[in-house]
Amino acid sequence: SIGINMPAKTVVFTNTRKWDGKDFRWVTSGEYIQMSGRAGRRGKDDRGIVIQMLDEKMEPSVCKGILYGDPDPLNSSYKIKYNMLLNMMRVEDVDPEYLLRASFHQYQKEKDAPGLLQEAQESEQKASQIIVDLIPDTPQQPPSSSDNNNGEDDDIPKKDVEQMVSEYYQMDQQLYTTQLKMKQIVHQPQHVLKFLINSNNVGRFLDVVIDDEHFGWGILVKCQRKPGTRTGGEAGRNASKAESPSSDYTLDVLLQCVDRHFDTDNTNKSRQEDVENSNLLWRGTVRHCRSIKKNDQEDIKLASMRVFTIELQNIERISAVKVSVAQDIHPIEARRNASVTLNEVKKRCPEGIPLLDPITDLKIKDPNFTTLMDRAKALTERMSSHTLSTTYPEQERHQLVQLYETKASYIQRAKLLKDKASFKPGDDVPVKSIQPMNWW
C-alpha cells in the first residue's frame, strides 16, 4: 500500500479517491482489499488495523461496494506475437499450437463460449420479436375516391416497410458520420481559437456535449491553455504529439443544469432548502450534475447555473451571439443574470441561435471539408425526398427508425458474440501483408 512489499501493523487511507490518469475516482474493491490486506504482521500482531479517513460525503452504496464488493476480475493478458511464435518454432519438439491451446487465455475463451452463444441466441430472439411496422402505415394525404384501384389496398406492404426504414437509417448513419468528420475539422485550434481565446469573446454562446450528454447552449467565461503543455523540452514535445492539439486548451462555460442529488432524493423534507442551497454551488461536473430535460417544468424549477470546465471536443456548435457577462461569476446574482440572458436569447431566436459560418467566418479552406459539406447536403436532400419522409409524419418516422435501430443493435450484438465464442488459437494474431524481398 506504500510501495513496499511488506506488511504493516496499521494501514491508513487518507483519501478514498485516486487519480487513474483521467479522473479522480473511488478506489475499487480489489484495490481496497490489496492495500488493507497488508495490515497485521504475521507472528507479531493478533489483528491488523485499517483506518479509513473520509474527507467528503460518500453514499452508502459506494461504501458498501468498496468494503464488500467483489474483487477485480482476473483476466489473462496473454498476447500472441510473431516473435513469440518464431522463438517457439526454433525449439525442438515444441508444438506452438499445443502451447496456445493450453494457455490460460484460451481456457478463459473456451469457458466463456457457451454463455456467449446463449447471449447471442437471446439477442436474436429479441430481434425477431421486433416488427418494424407497429404504426399504421396510413399516408399523410388521404387517397381520393378516384384512386381506389378497384378496391385494392393502397397501403405500403408490411414486408417493404422494414426495407424502407433500413434505407433511411443507413443514410442517417452516413450523414451522422459525415457531420462528425466536419466537426473534427471545424474544431481544430487554428479555426476556432480566434473566436474563443481572447477576452473579447467572453460571453459567446457555445453548444456543449459532455460524455454524450447534451447540455445545450452555454456562455463562455474563459478559454486558456492548460498549464504545462508544450513544455518539458524534447520529451515534452514528443509526448504532446501523441495527443490532439485541441486537448491543450480548457474552457470555462456557464451551463444550466440540475443537481443529480434531486434524482435520488424524492422526499419533500428539506427539499426547498436543498433547492436554495444548490444555487450556492458555482462549480459543476458531470458526476454531480445533469442536463435539463426538455419541457420538464420540475427540472426548470430545480435548475441552477454553474461553471463547467470543458475541452474543444466538447463543443457541438459555436454561435455568432455574444452577451456581456460579469467578471466575477461566483456570486449567485451574477449567475442568475446570466441564466436570464440565456433564456431571453433563446426566446428571441425561435428558429435557432445564429451560428458561425465555417466558410465565411471560420475561413476553412480545406478541400476535404468542402467535399464533406456537399456530401452532407446531398444526404439531407435524399432523406427529405425519401419515401419514409413523404409517407410518415416526423413523430411516426422517428418511432420507426428507433424500432429498426433497436433491432439492428440486437442483430449486431448477436454476430459479435458468435464471433467471440468461435475464438480459436491464433485468431488474435494481427494479420500483416508480407512483401517479397528484393534481393537485386
C-alpha positions as CSV (number, residue, x, y, z in Angstrom):
1,S,0.0,0.0,0.0
2,I,3.0,2.3,0.4
3,G,5.1,0.9,-2.5
4,I,7.0,-1.6,-0.3
5,N,6.2,-5.3,-0.4
6,M,6.0,-5.9,3.3
7,P,3.2,-6.0,5.9
8,A,2.4,-3.2,8.3
9,K,0.7,-3.0,11.7
10,T,-1.7,-0.3,10.6
11,V,-2.9,0.9,7.2
12,V,-4.4,4.4,6.9
13,F,-6.4,5.6,3.9
14,T,-6.1,9.3,3.8
15,N,-8.3,9.5,0.7
16,T,-10.8,7.1,-0.8
17,R,-10.2,8.5,-4.3
18,K,-7.3,8.0,-6.7
19,W,-6.1,9.5,-9.9
20,D,-6.3,6.9,-12.7
21,G,-4.8,9.1,-15.4
22,K,-8.1,10.6,-16.5
23,D,-10.2,11.5,-13.4
24,F,-10.3,11.1,-9.6
25,R,-12.5,8.0,-8.9
26,W,-13.4,5.9,-5.9
27,V,-10.9,3.1,-5.2
28,T,-12.2,-0.3,-6.3
29,S,-12.9,-3.2,-4.0
30,G,-9.9,-5.1,-5.4
31,E,-7.6,-2.1,-4.7
32,Y,-9.0,-1.7,-1.2
33,I,-8.5,-5.4,-0.4
34,Q,-5.0,-5.4,-1.7
35,M,-4.0,-2.3,0.3
36,S,-5.9,-3.1,3.5
37,G,-4.8,-6.7,3.4
38,R,-1.2,-5.6,4.4
39,A,-2.4,-4.7,7.9
40,G,-1.2,-7.1,10.5
41,R,2.3,-8.6,10.8
42,R,2.4,-12.4,10.9
43,G,3.8,-13.6,14.2
44,K,3.7,-10.2,15.8
45,D,0.1,-8.9,15.7
46,D,-3.1,-10.6,16.6
47,R,-5.0,-8.4,14.2
48,G,-4.4,-5.7,11.7
49,I,-5.9,-2.2,12.0
50,V,-7.3,-0.3,9.0
51,I,-8.2,3.4,9.4
52,Q,-10.4,5.0,6.8
53,M,-10.4,8.8,6.7
54,L,-13.4,10.3,4.9
55,D,-12.8,13.7,3.5
56,E,-16.0,14.0,1.6
57,K,-19.6,12.7,1.5
58,M,-19.9,9.1,0.4
59,E,-23.1,7.3,-0.5
60,P,-23.8,4.1,1.4
61,S,-23.9,2.1,-1.8
62,V,-20.4,3.3,-2.7
63,C,-19.0,2.4,0.7
64,K,-20.6,-1.0,0.6
65,G,-19.2,-1.6,-2.8
66,I,-15.7,-0.8,-1.6
67,L,-15.8,-2.8,1.6
68,Y,-17.8,-5.8,0.5
69,G,-17.7,-5.7,-3.3
70,D,-16.3,-8.5,-5.5
71,P,-12.5,-8.4,-6.2
72,D,-11.3,-7.3,-9.6
73,P,-11.7,-10.0,-12.2
74,L,-8.6,-11.9,-13.2
75,N,-8.2,-11.8,-17.0
76,S,-5.4,-13.2,-19.0
77,S,-3.2,-10.6,-20.7
78,Y,-1.6,-13.3,-22.9
79,K,-0.8,-11.7,-26.3
80,I,0.3,-13.8,-29.2
81,K,3.1,-12.0,-31.2
82,Y,5.2,-13.0,-34.2
83,N,8.4,-13.0,-32.1
84,M,6.9,-15.5,-29.6
85,L,5.7,-17.9,-32.3
86,L,9.1,-17.8,-34.1
87,N,11.0,-18.4,-30.9
88,M,8.8,-21.4,-30.1
89,M,9.3,-22.8,-33.6
90,R,13.0,-22.7,-33.1
91,V,12.8,-25.0,-30.0
92,E,12.9,-28.7,-30.9
93,D,9.9,-30.9,-30.0
94,V,7.7,-27.9,-29.1
95,D,4.3,-27.6,-30.7
96,P,3.3,-23.9,-30.7
97,E,-0.4,-24.7,-31.3
98,Y,-0.5,-27.0,-28.3
99,L,1.0,-24.3,-26.1
100,L,-1.6,-21.9,-27.3
101,R,-4.4,-24.3,-26.6
102,A,-3.0,-25.0,-23.1
103,S,-2.8,-21.3,-22.2
104,F,-5.0,-19.6,-19.5
105,H,-6.0,-17.2,-22.2
106,Q,-7.5,-19.9,-24.4
107,Y,-9.1,-21.6,-21.3
108,Q,-11.0,-18.4,-20.5
109,K,-12.2,-18.1,-24.1
110,E,-13.5,-21.6,-24.2
111,K,-15.0,-21.4,-20.8
112,D,-17.0,-18.3,-21.8
113,A,-18.1,-19.7,-25.2
114,P,-21.4,-21.4,-24.0
115,G,-22.5,-18.3,-22.2
116,L,-21.7,-16.1,-25.2
117,L,-23.7,-18.4,-27.5
118,Q,-26.6,-18.3,-25.1
119,E,-26.5,-14.5,-25.1
120,A,-26.3,-14.4,-28.9
121,Q,-29.4,-16.6,-29.1
122,E,-31.3,-14.4,-26.7
123,S,-30.3,-11.3,-28.8
124,E,-31.5,-13.0,-32.0
125,Q,-34.8,-13.9,-30.3
126,K,-35.3,-10.3,-29.2
127,A,-34.5,-9.1,-32.7
128,S,-37.0,-11.5,-34.3
129,Q,-39.8,-10.2,-31.9
130,I,-39.4,-6.6,-33.1
131,I,-41.6,-5.8,-36.0
132,V,-40.8,-2.5,-37.7
133,D,-44.4,-1.8,-38.6
134,L,-46.1,-1.1,-35.3
135,I,-47.5,2.2,-36.6
136,P,-50.4,2.1,-39.1
137,D,-48.9,2.9,-42.5
138,T,-51.5,5.5,-43.4
139,P,-50.2,8.2,-45.8
140,Q,-50.3,11.8,-44.7
141,Q,-52.7,12.7,-47.5
142,P,-55.8,10.5,-47.7
143,P,-56.3,9.0,-51.1
144,S,-59.1,10.3,-53.2
145,S,-62.0,8.1,-54.4
146,S,-60.7,8.1,-57.9
147,D,-57.6,6.3,-56.8
148,N,-59.4,3.3,-55.4
149,N,-57.8,0.9,-57.9
150,N,-60.9,-1.4,-57.9
151,G,-60.7,-1.9,-54.1
152,E,-57.0,-2.8,-53.9
153,D,-55.2,-1.7,-50.7
154,D,-53.0,1.4,-51.3
155,D,-51.1,1.0,-48.1
156,I,-47.4,0.1,-48.1
157,P,-46.9,-3.7,-47.8
158,K,-45.6,-4.6,-44.4
159,K,-42.7,-6.5,-45.9
160,D,-41.5,-3.4,-47.6
161,V,-41.7,-1.1,-44.5
162,E,-38.6,-2.5,-42.8
163,Q,-36.6,-2.3,-46.1
164,M,-37.7,1.3,-46.5
165,V,-36.7,2.2,-42.9
166,S,-33.4,0.3,-43.4
167,E,-32.5,2.6,-46.4
168,Y,-33.4,5.7,-44.4
169,Y,-31.5,4.5,-41.4
170,Q,-28.3,3.8,-43.5
171,M,-28.5,7.3,-45.0
172,D,-29.0,8.8,-41.5
173,Q,-25.9,7.0,-40.2
174,Q,-23.8,8.2,-43.2
175,L,-25.0,11.7,-42.5
176,Y,-24.0,11.4,-38.8
177,T,-20.5,10.1,-39.8
178,T,-20.1,12.9,-42.3
179,Q,-21.1,15.6,-39.8
180,L,-18.7,14.1,-37.2
181,K,-15.8,14.4,-39.7
182,M,-16.9,18.0,-40.4
183,K,-17.0,18.7,-36.7
184,Q,-13.4,17.4,-36.3
185,I,-12.2,19.8,-38.9
186,V,-14.1,22.8,-37.6
187,H,-12.9,22.2,-34.0
188,Q,-9.2,22.3,-35.0
189,P,-7.5,25.1,-32.9
190,Q,-6.4,27.1,-35.9
191,H,-10.1,27.5,-36.9
192,V,-11.9,28.2,-33.6
193,L,-9.4,29.6,-31.1
194,K,-9.7,33.1,-32.6
195,F,-13.3,33.1,-31.5
196,L,-12.6,31.7,-28.0
197,I,-9.2,32.7,-26.7
198,N,-9.4,36.5,-26.5
199,S,-11.2,38.4,-23.8
200,N,-13.4,39.9,-26.5
201,N,-15.0,36.5,-27.0
202,V,-16.1,36.2,-23.3
203,G,-19.9,35.8,-23.4
204,R,-20.1,33.8,-26.7
205,F,-22.7,31.1,-26.9
206,L,-21.5,27.5,-27.1
207,D,-23.5,24.4,-27.6
208,V,-21.9,21.8,-25.3
209,V,-22.0,18.0,-25.1
210,I,-20.1,16.3,-22.2
211,D,-19.8,12.5,-22.1
212,D,-22.6,12.1,-24.7
213,E,-24.9,14.2,-22.6
214,H,-26.2,17.3,-24.4
215,F,-26.3,20.3,-22.0
216,G,-27.4,22.7,-24.7
217,W,-26.3,26.3,-25.0
218,G,-24.0,27.9,-22.5
219,I,-22.0,31.1,-22.1
220,L,-18.2,31.2,-22.4
221,V,-16.4,32.6,-19.4
222,K,-12.8,31.8,-20.0
223,C,-10.5,30.0,-22.5
224,Q,-6.9,29.3,-21.7
225,R,-4.1,26.9,-22.5
226,K,-3.5,24.1,-20.0
227,P,-0.6,24.8,-17.7
228,G,2.5,22.7,-18.6
229,T,1.5,21.9,-22.2
230,R,4.1,22.3,-25.0
231,T,6.9,22.4,-22.4
232,G,9.5,20.0,-21.0
233,G,12.0,20.1,-23.8
234,E,12.2,17.4,-26.4
235,A,10.5,14.8,-24.2
236,G,7.5,17.1,-23.7
237,R,7.2,17.9,-27.4
238,N,7.3,14.2,-28.2
239,A,4.6,13.5,-25.6
240,S,2.4,16.3,-26.9
241,K,2.4,14.8,-30.4
242,A,0.6,11.7,-29.1
243,E,-2.4,13.9,-28.1
244,S,-4.7,16.0,-30.1
245,P,-3.8,19.8,-30.2
246,S,-7.4,20.5,-29.1
247,S,-6.6,18.9,-25.7
248,D,-4.1,21.7,-24.9
249,Y,-6.9,24.1,-24.1
250,T,-9.7,24.3,-21.5
251,L,-12.8,26.4,-21.4
252,D,-15.0,27.5,-18.5
253,V,-18.6,27.6,-19.7
254,L,-21.7,28.6,-17.7
255,L,-24.3,25.9,-18.3
256,Q,-27.9,25.3,-17.0
257,C,-28.0,22.0,-15.1
258,V,-29.8,20.0,-12.4
259,D,-28.0,18.5,-9.4
260,R,-28.2,14.7,-9.5
261,H,-29.0,14.8,-5.8
262,F,-32.6,15.6,-6.7
263,D,-32.9,12.4,-8.8
264,T,-32.3,10.1,-5.7
265,D,-33.9,12.3,-3.0
266,N,-37.6,12.2,-3.7
267,T,-38.8,13.3,-0.3
268,N,-40.2,16.7,0.3
269,K,-38.4,17.1,3.6
270,S,-35.8,19.9,3.4
271,R,-36.2,19.8,-0.5
272,Q,-36.8,23.5,-0.7
273,E,-33.8,24.2,1.4
274,D,-31.7,22.0,-1.0
275,V,-33.0,23.9,-4.0
276,E,-31.9,27.2,-2.5
277,N,-28.5,25.8,-1.4
278,S,-27.9,24.3,-4.9
279,N,-27.6,27.8,-6.2
280,L,-24.7,28.4,-3.8
281,L,-22.6,25.9,-5.7
282,W,-20.9,27.6,-8.6
283,R,-18.8,24.7,-10.0
284,G,-20.4,21.9,-12.0
285,T,-19.3,18.5,-13.1
286,V,-21.0,15.7,-15.0
287,R,-20.6,13.4,-11.9
288,H,-22.7,15.8,-9.8
289,C,-24.9,17.5,-12.5
290,R,-27.0,16.5,-15.5
291,S,-28.7,18.4,-18.3
292,I,-32.2,19.8,-18.1
293,K,-34.9,17.5,-19.5
294,K,-36.7,19.2,-22.4
295,N,-40.0,20.9,-21.4
296,D,-39.8,19.5,-17.9
297,Q,-41.2,22.1,-15.5
298,E,-39.9,20.3,-12.5
299,D,-36.3,20.4,-13.9
300,I,-36.7,24.1,-14.7
301,K,-37.5,24.8,-11.0
302,L,-34.5,22.8,-9.9
303,A,-32.1,24.2,-12.5
304,S,-29.1,26.3,-11.5
305,M,-26.3,28.0,-13.5
306,R,-22.8,26.5,-12.9
307,V,-19.4,26.7,-14.4
308,F,-18.2,23.6,-16.3
309,T,-14.6,23.1,-17.4
310,I,-14.6,21.5,-20.9
311,E,-12.3,21.0,-23.9
312,L,-12.7,21.9,-27.5
313,Q,-14.0,18.5,-28.5
314,N,-17.0,19.1,-26.1
315,I,-18.2,22.0,-28.3
316,E,-21.0,20.9,-30.6
317,R,-21.7,24.3,-32.2
318,I,-20.3,27.9,-31.9
319,S,-22.7,30.8,-32.1
320,A,-22.2,34.2,-33.5
321,V,-24.1,35.6,-30.5
322,K,-22.1,37.3,-27.7
323,V,-23.5,38.8,-24.5
324,S,-22.0,40.7,-21.6
325,V,-21.0,38.6,-18.5
326,A,-20.0,39.7,-15.1
327,Q,-16.2,39.4,-14.5
328,D,-16.9,37.6,-11.2
329,I,-19.4,34.8,-11.8
330,H,-19.1,33.3,-8.2
331,P,-22.0,35.4,-6.7
332,I,-25.4,33.8,-7.1
333,E,-26.9,37.0,-8.6
334,A,-24.2,37.1,-11.4
335,R,-25.1,33.5,-12.5
336,R,-28.8,34.2,-12.2
337,N,-28.5,37.2,-14.5
338,A,-26.5,35.0,-17.0
339,S,-29.3,32.4,-16.9
340,V,-32.0,35.1,-17.6
341,T,-29.9,36.4,-20.5
342,L,-29.5,32.9,-22.0
343,N,-33.2,32.3,-21.8
344,E,-34.0,35.6,-23.3
345,V,-31.8,35.0,-26.3
346,K,-33.4,31.6,-26.9
347,K,-36.8,33.2,-26.8
348,R,-35.8,35.9,-29.3
349,C,-34.4,33.2,-31.7
350,P,-37.2,30.7,-32.1
351,E,-35.7,29.3,-35.3
352,G,-32.4,28.7,-33.7
353,I,-29.4,30.7,-32.4
354,P,-27.2,32.1,-35.3
355,L,-24.1,30.1,-35.8
356,L,-20.6,30.9,-37.2
357,D,-20.4,30.0,-40.8
358,P,-17.4,27.6,-41.4
359,I,-16.5,29.2,-44.7
360,T,-17.1,32.9,-44.3
361,D,-16.4,33.2,-40.5
362,L,-14.0,30.4,-39.7
363,K,-12.2,30.7,-43.0
364,I,-11.9,26.9,-43.5
365,K,-10.2,26.3,-46.9
366,D,-9.7,22.5,-46.5
367,P,-10.9,20.8,-49.7
368,N,-11.9,17.8,-47.7
369,F,-14.3,20.0,-45.7
370,T,-16.0,21.2,-49.0
371,T,-16.4,17.6,-50.1
372,L,-18.0,16.7,-46.7
373,M,-20.3,19.7,-47.0
374,D,-21.5,18.6,-50.4
375,R,-22.0,15.0,-49.2
376,A,-24.0,16.2,-46.2
377,K,-26.2,18.4,-48.4
378,A,-26.8,15.5,-50.8
379,L,-27.7,13.1,-48.0
380,T,-30.0,15.6,-46.4
381,E,-31.9,16.1,-49.7
382,R,-32.1,12.4,-50.3
383,M,-33.5,11.8,-46.8
384,S,-36.1,14.6,-47.2
385,S,-37.3,13.1,-50.5
386,H,-37.2,9.5,-49.3
387,T,-40.5,7.5,-49.3
388,L,-40.3,7.3,-45.5
389,S,-40.2,11.1,-45.2
390,T,-43.1,11.7,-47.7
391,T,-45.3,8.9,-46.2
392,Y,-45.0,9.3,-42.5
393,P,-45.1,12.3,-40.1
394,E,-42.0,13.2,-38.2
395,Q,-43.1,11.6,-34.9
396,E,-44.1,8.3,-36.6
397,R,-40.9,8.3,-38.7
398,H,-38.8,8.7,-35.6
399,Q,-40.5,5.8,-33.9
400,L,-40.0,3.5,-36.9
401,V,-36.3,4.4,-37.1
402,Q,-35.9,3.8,-33.3
403,L,-37.5,0.3,-33.7
404,Y,-35.2,-0.5,-36.6
405,E,-32.1,0.8,-34.7
406,T,-33.0,-1.4,-31.7
407,K,-33.5,-4.5,-33.9
408,A,-30.2,-3.8,-35.8
409,S,-28.3,-3.4,-32.5
410,Y,-29.6,-6.9,-31.3
411,I,-28.5,-8.5,-34.6
412,Q,-25.1,-6.8,-34.5
413,R,-24.6,-7.9,-30.9
414,A,-25.5,-11.5,-31.7
415,K,-23.0,-11.5,-34.5
416,L,-20.2,-10.1,-32.3
417,L,-21.0,-12.6,-29.5
418,K,-20.8,-15.5,-32.0
419,D,-17.5,-14.3,-33.4
420,K,-16.2,-14.0,-29.9
421,A,-17.4,-17.5,-28.9
422,S,-15.8,-19.1,-32.0
423,F,-12.3,-17.9,-31.0
424,K,-9.5,-20.3,-32.0
425,P,-5.8,-20.3,-31.0
426,G,-4.1,-17.7,-33.2
427,D,-7.2,-15.7,-34.1
428,D,-5.8,-12.7,-32.2
429,V,-2.6,-12.7,-34.2
430,P,-2.5,-9.5,-36.2
431,V,-2.5,-10.2,-40.0
432,K,0.1,-8.3,-41.9
433,S,0.8,-8.5,-45.6
434,I,4.4,-9.8,-46.2
435,Q,6.1,-8.1,-49.1
436,P,8.6,-10.1,-51.1
437,M,12.2,-9.0,-50.5
438,N,14.1,-7.6,-53.5
439,W,17.5,-9.2,-53.4
440,W,18.7,-7.4,-56.6
